[in-house]
Amino acid sequence: MTTSIPDSRFAEFDGYINEIAHRFKLRHVDFSDLPRDFHDTAFANSDHLIDSESSAVWPLAARACFD
């Protein structure tokens, strides 16, 4: 959906974050790259996962960030 928002700056922000991560040799993890399908039912609202989904996603994020 982020690409369909008029005047969206999501792509610009993603590029900026990738550049910062590369410059400082940091690992950048995009949630869309995690091995998980995010359905509408996973979200409490437009920004927050429901508790059970958050509990399932956190180990995936931790592995991607710290392993």
C-alpha positions in Angstrom: 0.0 0.0 0.0 2.8 2.4 0.7 3.5 2.8 -3.0 -0.1 3.7 -3.7 -0.2 6.7 -1.3 -0.1 10.0 -3.2 3.1 12.0 -2.5 4.5 9.0 -0.5 8.0 9.3 0.8 8.4 5.7 1.9 10.7 4.8 -1.0 12.9 7.8 -0.3 13.1 6.9 3.4 14.0 3.3 2.6 16.8 4.5 0.3 18.0 6.9 3.0 18.1 4.2 5.7 19.9 1.8 3.3 22.5 4.4 2.6 23.0 5.1 6.4 23.3 1.4 7.1 25.8 0.9 4.3 27.8 4.0 5.3 28.2 2.8 8.9 28.4 -0.9 8.1 25.2 -1.7 9.9 22.9 -4.5 9.2 19.6 -3.3 7.8 16.6 -5.6 8.1 13.4 -4.8 6.2 10.3 -6.5 7.7 9.2 -7.4 4.2 12.3 -9.6 3.9 11.3 -11.7 6.9 10.0 -15.2 6.2 6.5 -14.2 7.3 3.3 -13.2 5.5 1.7 -10.2 7.0 -2.1 -10.4 6.6 -4.5 -7.6 7.6 -5.6 -9.7 10.6 -2.1 -9.5 12.0 -2.5 -5.8 12.7 -4.4 -4.0 15.5 -4.3 -0.8 13.5 -2.3 0.6 10.6 0.9 0.7 12.6 0.8 -2.0 15.3 0.8 -5.8 15.3 -1.5 -7.7 17.6 0.2 -9.3 20.5 0.2 -12.9 19.2 1.7 -11.8 15.8 4.3 -9.6 17.5 5.3 -12.6 19.6 5.7 -14.7 16.4 7.6 -12.0 14.5 10.1 -11.0 17.2 12.2 -14.2 17.0 12.4 -13.7 13.2 13.5 -10.1 13.6 16.0 -10.9 16.3 17.6 -13.7 14.2 17.8 -11.4 11.1 19.3 -8.6 13.2 21.7 -10.4 15.5 22.7 -13.7 14.0 
